[in-house]
Amino acid sequence: MNEYICTKKTSKYINRVDAVIREGKKTILDFFQVQDGPKFNDFKIYIYESISDLKEGLAERGFTNFPEYMCACFRDEDQSLNFFEPSDEWTKNEYDLVIYHELIHAIQYKIYGKQPEWLTEGIAKYLDGTYKLGIKWLLQNYINKVPLPRMKELEEEFGFHDYDSYDYAYIMVSYLLESMGKERFLTFLKNANEIN
């Protein structure tokens, strides 16, 4: 059973977060070719009143060094999902995608444990539908307009540079899935030694 930690003001938002989790879980488990089970209903979920409360709450819980743009996260250390409640319906609809994205991280962690951030973010971006316009569009409009980052930056400093690390993570995972095929890619995920 999911455990929600929230304020009186955010307690009604639990229903929406829970609905996104219920609706999205099957698609994610199907991608990873894993059967549903109790461990996928056992998340600790923090809901804060605002984005600044989210960042303060994470800092109070001992988590630091996150990018400025962060608006939600899955923390490996305590296996928690962390959100804030957007102020109006339009942003709540948009934020549903963020909830789904973080759920992908949580489920992937429960299946495979800790993996490189470029890989987890690439898979989440691959599944969450952010790049519906395709790789060619992404290359033409973003990737080809900036110098390629060093792999060390993507491995050790993900999200802390001027370029969008998520773009590169998505392209790398898309390439791996296309060149390896899904079955081999999933086998690759199971063997942490191969990832390095």
MIDOSE-1310 file (N, C-alpha, C; in nm, 2 decimals, decimal comma, always signed):
residues 196
mney	+0,08/-0,12/+0,00/+0,00/+0,00/+0,00/+0,09/+0,12/+0,00; +0,06/+0,22/-0,09/+0,14/+0,34/-0,09/+0,11/+0,42/+0,03; +0,22/+0,48/+0,08/+0,21/+0,57/+0,20/+0,23/+0,71/+0,15; +0,13/+0,80/+0,18/+0,14/+0,94/+0,15/+0,17/+1,02/+0,27
ictk	+0,26/+1,12/+0,25/+0,30/+1,21/+0,35/+0,27/+1,35/+0,29; +0,18/+1,42/+0,35/+0,14/+1,55/+0,29/+0,08/+1,64/+0,40; +0,05/+1,76/+0,36/-0,02/+1,85/+0,45/-0,17/+1,85/+0,43; -0,24/+1,91/+0,52/-0,38/+1,91/+0,51/-0,42/+1,98/+0,37
ktsk	-0,35/+2,08/+0,33/-0,38/+2,15/+0,21/-0,36/+2,06/+0,08; -0,27/+1,96/+0,09/-0,24/+1,88/-0,03/-0,30/+1,74/-0,02; -0,38/+1,71/+0,09/-0,44/+1,58/+0,10/-0,53/+1,54/-0,01; -0,60/+1,64/-0,06/-0,70/+1,61/-0,17/-0,62/+1,57/-0,30
yinr	-0,50/+1,61/-0,32/-0,42/+1,59/-0,44/-0,38/+1,44/-0,44; -0,39/+1,37/-0,33/-0,35/+1,23/-0,33/-0,43/+1,15/-0,43; -0,56/+1,18/-0,45/-0,64/+1,11/-0,54/-0,59/+1,12/-0,68; -0,54/+1,24/-0,72/-0,49/+1,26/-0,85/-0,36/+1,18/-0,87
vdav	-0,27/+1,20/-0,78/-0,14/+1,13/-0,79/-0,16/+0,98/-0,79; -0,25/+0,93/-0,71/-0,28/+0,79/-0,70/-0,34/+0,74/-0,84; -0,42/+0,82/-0,90/-0,48/+0,78/-1,03/-0,38/+0,77/-1,14; -0,28/+0,87/-1,14/-0,17/+0,87/-1,24/-0,09/+0,74/-1,22
ireg	-0,06/+0,71/-1,09/+0,02/+0,59/-1,06/-0,06/+0,46/-1,10; -0,18/+0,45/-1,07/-0,26/+0,33/-1,11/-0,27/+0,32/-1,26; -0,30/+0,43/-1,33/-0,31/+0,42/-1,48/-0,18/+0,40/-1,55; -0,07/+0,45/-1,50/+0,06/+0,44/-1,57/+0,14/+0,31/-1,54
kkti	+0,11/+0,25/-1,42/+0,19/+0,14/-1,38/+0,19/+0,02/-1,48; +0,08/-0,01/-1,53/+0,07/-0,13/-1,63/+0,16/-0,10/-1,75; +0,15/+0,01/-1,81/+0,23/+0,04/-1,93/+0,38/+0,03/-1,90; +0,42/+0,08/-1,78/+0,56/+0,07/-1,74/+0,60/-0,08/-1,72
ldff	+0,52/-0,15/-1,64/+0,56/-0,29/-1,62/+0,56/-0,37/-1,75; +0,47/-0,34/-1,84/+0,46/-0,41/-1,97/+0,59/-0,38/-2,05; +0,64/-0,26/-2,05/+0,77/-0,22/-2,11/+0,88/-0,31/-2,06; +0,89/-0,32/-1,93/+1,00/-0,39/-1,87/+0,97/-0,54/-1,86
qvqd	+0,85/-0,58/-1,91/+0,81/-0,72/-1,92/+0,82/-0,79/-1,78; +0,75/-0,72/-1,68/+0,75/-0,77/-1,54/+0,60/-0,77/-1,50; +0,57/-0,88/-1,42/+0,44/-0,89/-1,36/+0,42/-0,80/-1,25; +0,30/-0,75/-1,23/+0,27/-0,66/-1,12/+0,28/-0,75/-0,99
gpkf	+0,31/-0,68/-0,88/+0,32/-0,75/-0,75/+0,32/-0,65/-0,64; +0,31/-0,69/-0,51/+0,31/-0,60/-0,40/+0,41/-0,50/-0,39; +0,54/-0,53/-0,44/+0,64/-0,43/-0,43/+0,62/-0,31/-0,52; +0,53/-0,32/-0,61/+0,49/-0,20/-0,70/+0,37/-0,12/-0,65
ndfk	+0,33/-0,16/-0,52/+0,22/-0,08/-0,46/+0,27/-0,03/-0,32; +0,40/-0,02/-0,31/+0,46/+0,01/-0,18/+0,56/+0,13/-0,19; +0,50/+0,24/-0,23/+0,59/+0,36/-0,25/+0,56/+0,46/-0,13; +0,66/+0,53/-0,09/+0,65/+0,64/+0,00/+0,64/+0,77/-0,09
iyiy	+0,53/+0,84/-0,07/+0,50/+0,95/-0,16/+0,48/+1,08/-0,08; +0,57/+1,18/-0,10/+0,56/+1,31/-0,04/+0,50/+1,41/-0,13; +0,40/+1,48/-0,08/+0,34/+1,58/-0,16/+0,35/+1,72/-0,09; +0,42/+1,81/-0,15/+0,44/+1,94/-0,09/+0,34/+2,04/-0,15
esis	+0,33/+2,16/-0,08/+0,23/+2,26/-0,13/+0,28/+2,34/-0,25; +0,41/+2,36/-0,26/+0,47/+2,44/-0,37/+0,60/+2,38/-0,41; +0,66/+2,43/-0,52/+0,79/+2,38/-0,56/+0,90/+2,42/-0,46; +0,88/+2,54/-0,40/+0,98/+2,58/-0,30/+0,97/+2,49/-0,18
dlke	+0,85/+2,46/-0,14/+0,83/+2,36/-0,03/+0,89/+2,23/-0,06; +0,88/+2,18/-0,18/+0,94/+2,06/-0,22/+1,09/+2,06/-0,20; +1,15/+2,17/-0,25/+1,30/+2,18/-0,24/+1,34/+2,19/-0,10; +1,27/+2,27/-0,02/+1,30/+2,28/+0,13/+1,28/+2,15/+0,20
glae	+1,17/+2,08/+0,17/+1,15/+1,95/+0,23/+1,25/+1,85/+0,20; +1,30/+1,84/+0,07/+1,41/+1,75/+0,04/+1,54/+1,79/+0,11; +1,56/+1,92/+0,12/+1,68/+1,96/+0,19/+1,68/+1,92/+0,34; +1,56/+1,94/+0,40/+1,54/+1,91/+0,54/+1,56/+1,76/+0,56
rgft	+1,52/+1,68/+0,46/+1,54/+1,53/+0,47/+1,68/+1,49/+0,43; +1,77/+1,59/+0,41/+1,91/+1,55/+0,38/+1,95/+1,54/+0,24; +1,86/+1,58/+0,15/+1,90/+1,57/+0,01/+1,94/+1,71/-0,05; +2,05/+1,71/-0,10/+2,10/+1,84/-0,16/+2,16/+1,82/-0,30
nfpe	+2,21/+1,92/-0,36/+2,27/+1,91/-0,49/+2,18/+1,87/-0,60; +2,06/+1,93/-0,61/+1,97/+1,90/-0,72/+1,96/+2,02/-0,81; +1,94/+2,00/-0,94/+1,93/+2,11/-1,04/+1,82/+2,21/-1,01; +1,84/+2,33/-1,05/+1,74/+2,44/-1,02/+1,61/+2,41/-1,08
ymca	+1,60/+2,35/-1,20/+1,48/+2,32/-1,27/+1,39/+2,21/-1,21; +1,45/+2,14/-1,11/+1,38/+2,02/-1,05/+1,24/+2,06/-1,00; +1,14/+1,98/-1,04/+1,00/+2,01/-0,99/+0,94/+1,88/-0,93; +1,02/+1,77/-0,93/+0,97/+1,64/-0,87/+1,09/+1,55/-0,88
cfrd	+1,09/+1,44/-0,80/+1,20/+1,35/-0,81/+1,17/+1,22/-0,74; +1,24/+1,11/-0,78/+1,24/+0,99/-0,72/+1,38/+0,98/-0,65; +1,38/+0,95/-0,52/+1,51/+0,94/-0,45/+1,54/+0,80/-0,42; +1,65/+0,75/-0,48/+1,70/+0,61/-0,46/+1,72/+0,59/-0,31
edqs	+1,78/+0,68/-0,24/+1,82/+0,66/-0,11/+1,71/+0,61/-0,01; +1,59/+0,67/-0,03/+1,48/+0,63/+0,06/+1,36/+0,58/-0,02; +1,39/+0,56/-0,15/+1,29/+0,51/-0,25/+1,16/+0,59/-0,23; +1,17/+0,72/-0,23/+1,05/+0,80/-0,22/+1,02/+0,88/-0,35
lnff	+0,89/+0,90/-0,38/+0,85/+0,98/-0,49/+0,81/+1,12/-0,42; +0,86/+1,23/-0,48/+0,84/+1,36/-0,42/+0,78/+1,46/-0,52; +0,66/+1,51/-0,49/+0,59/+1,60/-0,58/+0,55/+1,73/-0,50; +0,49/+1,82/-0,58/+0,42/+1,94/-0,52/+0,29/+1,95/-0,59
epsd	+0,19/+2,01/-0,54/+0,06/+2,03/-0,60/+0,06/+2,16/-0,68; +0,05/+2,15/-0,81/+0,04/+2,27/-0,90/-0,09/+2,35/-0,86; -0,08/+2,47/-0,90/-0,19/+2,56/-0,85/-0,32/+2,56/-0,93; -0,31/+2,53/-1,06/-0,44/+2,53/-1,13/-0,45/+2,40/-1,22
ewtk	-0,57/+2,38/-1,28/-0,60/+2,26/-1,35/-0,51/+2,24/-1,47; -0,48/+2,35/-1,54/-0,39/+2,34/-1,66/-0,26/+2,29/-1,62; -0,20/+2,34/-1,52/-0,07/+2,29/-1,48/-0,08/+2,15/-1,42; -0,19/+2,12/-1,35/-0,21/+1,98/-1,30/-0,21/+1,88/-1,41
neyd	-0,28/+1,92/-1,52/-0,28/+1,82/-1,64/-0,14/+1,80/-1,69; -0,06/+1,91/-1,70/+0,08/+1,90/-1,75/+0,16/+1,82/-1,65; +0,14/+1,84/-1,52/+0,22/+1,78/-1,41/+0,19/+1,63/-1,40; +0,08/+1,58/-1,46/+0,05/+1,44/-1,46/+0,17/+1,36/-1,53
lviy	+0,22/+1,42/-1,63/+0,33/+1,36/-1,71/+0,46/+1,36/-1,62; +0,48/+1,45/-1,53/+0,59/+1,45/-1,44/+0,57/+1,34/-1,34; +0,45/+1,32/-1,29/+0,43/+1,21/-1,19/+0,46/+1,08/-1,26; +0,41/+1,06/-1,38/+0,43/+0,94/-1,46/+0,58/+0,92/-1,48
heli	+0,65/+1,02/-1,52/+0,80/+1,01/-1,54/+0,87/+0,96/-1,41; +0,84/+1,02/-1,30/+0,90/+0,98/-1,17/+0,86/+0,84/-1,13; +0,74/+0,80/-1,17/+0,70/+0,66/-1,14/+0,78/+0,56/-1,22; +0,81/+0,60/-1,34/+0,90/+0,51/-1,43/+1,03/+0,49/-1,35
haiq	+1,09/+0,59/-1,29/+1,22/+0,58/-1,22/+1,20/+0,48/-1,10; +1,09/+0,50/-1,03/+1,06/+0,42/-0,91/+1,05/+0,27/-0,94; +0,97/+0,24/-1,05/+0,95/+0,10/-1,09/+1,08/+0,04/-1,14; +1,16/+0,12/-1,22/+1,29/+0,07/-1,27/+1,38/+0,04/-1,16
ykiy	+1,38/+0,12/-1,06/+1,47/+0,10/-0,94/+1,43/-0,03/-0,87; +1,30/-0,05/-0,85/+1,25/-0,17/-0,78/+1,29/-0,30/-0,86; +1,30/-0,29/-0,99/+1,33/-0,40/-1,07/+1,48/-0,42/-1,08; +1,56/-0,32/-1,11/+1,70/-0,33/-1,14/+1,79/-0,27/-1,03
gkqp	+1,74/-0,20/-0,94/+1,83/-0,13/-0,84/+1,89/+0,00/-0,91; +1,99/+0,05/-0,84/+2,05/+0,17/-0,89/+2,12/+0,15/-1,02; +2,10/+0,24/-1,12/+2,16/+0,24/-1,25/+2,20/+0,38/-1,28; +2,29/+0,40/-1,39/+2,34/+0,53/-1,42/+2,22/+0,62/-1,46
ewlt	+2,24/+0,75/-1,42/+2,13/+0,85/-1,44/+2,10/+0,87/-1,58; +2,20/+0,87/-1,67/+2,17/+0,89/-1,81/+2,08/+0,78/-1,86; +2,09/+0,66/-1,81/+2,01/+0,55/-1,85/+1,87/+0,56/-1,80; +1,86/+0,59/-1,67/+1,72/+0,60/-1,61/+1,64/+0,71/-1,67
egia	+1,71/+0,83/-1,69/+1,64/+0,94/-1,75/+1,61/+0,91/-1,89; +1,70/+0,85/-1,97/+1,67/+0,82/-2,11/+1,55/+0,72/-2,12; +1,54/+0,62/-2,03/+1,42/+0,53/-2,04/+1,30/+0,61/-2,00; +1,30/+0,69/-1,90/+1,18/+0,77/-1,86/+1,14/+0,86/-1,97
kyld	+1,23/+0,92/-2,04/+1,19/+1,01/-2,15/+1,14/+0,93/-2,27; +1,20/+0,81/-2,29/+1,15/+0,73/-2,40/+1,00/+0,69/-2,37; +0,97/+0,65/-2,25/+0,84/+0,61/-2,21/+0,74/+0,72/-2,19; +0,78/+0,83/-2,14/+0,68/+0,94/-2,10/+0,62/+1,02/-2,22
gtyk	+0,67/+1,00/-2,34/+0,62/+1,06/-2,46/+0,66/+1,21/-2,48; +0,76/+1,25/-2,41/+0,81/+1,39/-2,42/+0,85/+1,42/-2,57; +0,92/+1,33/-2,63/+0,98/+1,35/-2,76/+0,89/+1,29/-2,87; +0,77/+1,32/-2,87/+0,68/+1,26/-2,97/+0,71/+1,31/-3,12
lgik	+0,78/+1,42/-3,13/+0,82/+1,47/-3,26/+0,94/+1,39/-3,32; +1,00/+1,30/-3,24/+1,10/+1,21/-3,30/+1,24/+1,26/-3,28; +1,33/+1,17/-3,31/+1,48/+1,20/-3,29/+1,52/+1,30/-3,40; +1,48/+1,29/-3,52/+1,52/+1,38/-3,63/+1,49/+1,52/-3,59
wllq	+1,37/+1,55/-3,54/+1,33/+1,68/-3,50/+1,42/+1,73/-3,38; +1,44/+1,64/-3,28/+1,52/+1,68/-3,17/+1,67/+1,71/-3,21; +1,72/+1,63/-3,31/+1,86/+1,66/-3,36/+1,86/+1,80/-3,43; +1,76/+1,82/-3,52/+1,76/+1,95/-3,60/+1,74/+2,07/-3,51
nyin	+1,66/+2,06/-3,41/+1,62/+2,18/-3,33/+1,70/+2,20/-3,21; +1,77/+2,10/-3,15/+1,85/+2,12/-3,03/+1,99/+2,06/-3,04; +2,00/+1,93/-3,05/+2,12/+1,86/-3,04/+2,23/+1,92/-3,14; +2,20/+1,93/-3,26/+2,29/+1,98/-3,36/+2,33/+2,13/-3,35
kvpl	+2,27/+2,20/-3,26/+2,29/+2,34/-3,24/+2,39/+2,37/-3,12; +2,43/+2,27/-3,05/+2,53/+2,29/-2,94/+2,64/+2,18/-2,95; +2,75/+2,21/-2,89/+2,86/+2,11/-2,89/+2,82/+1,99/-2,81; +2,86/+1,87/-2,86/+2,84/+1,75/-2,79/+2,90/+1,75/-2,65
prmk	+2,84/+1,71/-2,55/+2,90/+1,70/-2,42/+2,99/+1,58/-2,41; +3,08/+1,58/-2,31/+3,16/+1,46/-2,29/+3,07/+1,36/-2,21; +3,10/+1,23/-2,23/+3,02/+1,13/-2,16/+3,04/+1,14/-2,01; +3,15/+1,18/-1,97/+3,18/+1,20/-1,82/+3,08/+1,30/-1,76
elee	+3,05/+1,40/-1,84/+2,95/+1,50/-1,79/+2,82/+1,44/-1,77; +2,78/+1,36/-1,87/+2,64/+1,29/-1,86/+2,64/+1,19/-1,75; +2,75/+1,13/-1,72/+2,76/+1,02/-1,62/+2,77/+1,08/-1,48; +2,84/+1,19/-1,46/+2,87/+1,24/-1,33/+2,81/+1,38/-1,30
efgf	+2,76/+1,45/-1,40/+2,71/+1,59/-1,37/+2,58/+1,61/-1,45; +2,50/+1,50/-1,45/+2,37/+1,50/-1,52/+2,28/+1,62/-1,47; +2,24/+1,70/-1,57/+2,15/+1,81/-1,54/+2,21/+1,94/-1,49; +2,35/+1,95/-1,48/+2,41/+2,06/-1,43/+2,49/+2,14/-1,53
hdyd	+2,45/+2,13/-1,66/+2,51/+2,21/-1,76/+2,41/+2,29/-1,84; +2,46/+2,37/-1,93/+2,36/+2,46/-2,01/+2,28/+2,37/-2,11; +2,33/+2,27/-2,16/+2,26/+2,18/-2,26/+2,16/+2,10/-2,18; +2,06/+2,04/-2,25/+1,96/+1,96/-2,18/+2,01/+1,81/-2,18
sydy	+2,06/+1,76/-2,07/+2,11/+1,63/-2,05/+2,00/+1,52/-2,09; +1,87/+1,56/-2,07/+1,77/+1,47/-2,10/+1,76/+1,43/-2,24; +1,79/+1,54/-2,33/+1,79/+1,51/-2,47/+1,89/+1,40/-2,51; +2,01/+1,41/-2,46/+2,11/+1,32/-2,49/+2,08/+1,18/-2,43
ayim	+2,02/+1,18/-2,31/+1,99/+1,05/-2,25/+1,88/+0,98/-2,33; +1,78/+1,05/-2,38/+1,68/+1,00/-2,46/+1,74/+0,94/-2,59; +1,83/+1,02/-2,66/+1,88/+0,97/-2,78/+1,97/+0,85/-2,76; +2,04/+0,84/-2,65/+2,13/+0,72/-2,63/+2,04/+0,60/-2,61
vsyl	+1,93/+0,61/-2,53/+1,84/+0,50/-2,50/+1,77/+0,46/-2,63; +1,72/+0,56/-2,70/+1,66/+0,52/-2,83/+1,75/+0,45/-2,92; +1,87/+0,49/-2,93/+1,97/+0,42/-3,02/+1,99/+0,28/-2,97; +2,01/+0,26/-2,84/+2,03/+0,13/-2,78/+1,91/+0,04/-2,81
lesm	+1,79/+0,09/-2,79/+1,67/+0,01/-2,82/+1,66/-0,03/-2,96; +1,69/+0,07/-3,05/+1,68/+0,05/-3,20/+1,78/-0,05/-3,24; +1,91/-0,03/-3,20/+2,02/-0,12/-3,25/+2,02/-0,25/-3,18; +1,98/-0,27/-3,06/+1,98/-0,39/-2,99/+1,85/-0,47/-3,00
gker	+1,74/-0,40/-3,01/+1,61/-0,46/-3,00/+1,57/-0,47/-2,85; +1,44/-0,47/-2,83/+1,40/-0,46/-2,69/+1,44/-0,58/-2,60; +1,43/-0,70/-2,65/+1,47/-0,82/-2,57/+1,62/-0,81/-2,52; +1,71/-0,77/-2,62/+1,85/-0,76/-2,58/+1,87/-0,65/-2,49
fltf	+1,80/-0,54/-2,51/+1,81/-0,42/-2,43/+1,77/-0,45/-2,28; +1,66/-0,53/-2,26/+1,61/-0,56/-2,13/+1,71/-0,66/-2,06; +1,78/-0,74/-2,14/+1,88/-0,83/-2,09/+2,00/-0,74/-2,04; +2,03/-0,65/-2,12/+2,14/-0,55/-2,09/+2,11/-0,48/-1,96
lkna	+1,98/-0,44/-1,93/+1,95/-0,37/-1,81/+1,97/-0,46/-1,69; +1,95/-0,59/-1,70/+1,96/-0,68/-1,59/+2,11/-0,70/-1,55; +2,20/-0,67/-1,63/+2,34/-0,70/-1,60/+2,41/-0,56/-1,58; +2,42/-0,52/-1,46/+2,48/-0,39/-1,43/+2,63/-0,37/-1,48
nein	+2,70/-0,48/-1,49/+2,84/-0,48/-1,54/+2,84/-0,44/-1,68; +2,75/-0,48/-1,76/+2,74/-0,44/-1,91/+2,72/-0,29/-1,93; +2,64/-0,23/-1,83/+2,61/-0,09/-1,85/+2,73/+0,00/-1,85; +2,83/-0,03/-1,77/+2,95/+0,05/-1,77/+3,03/+0,03/-1,89
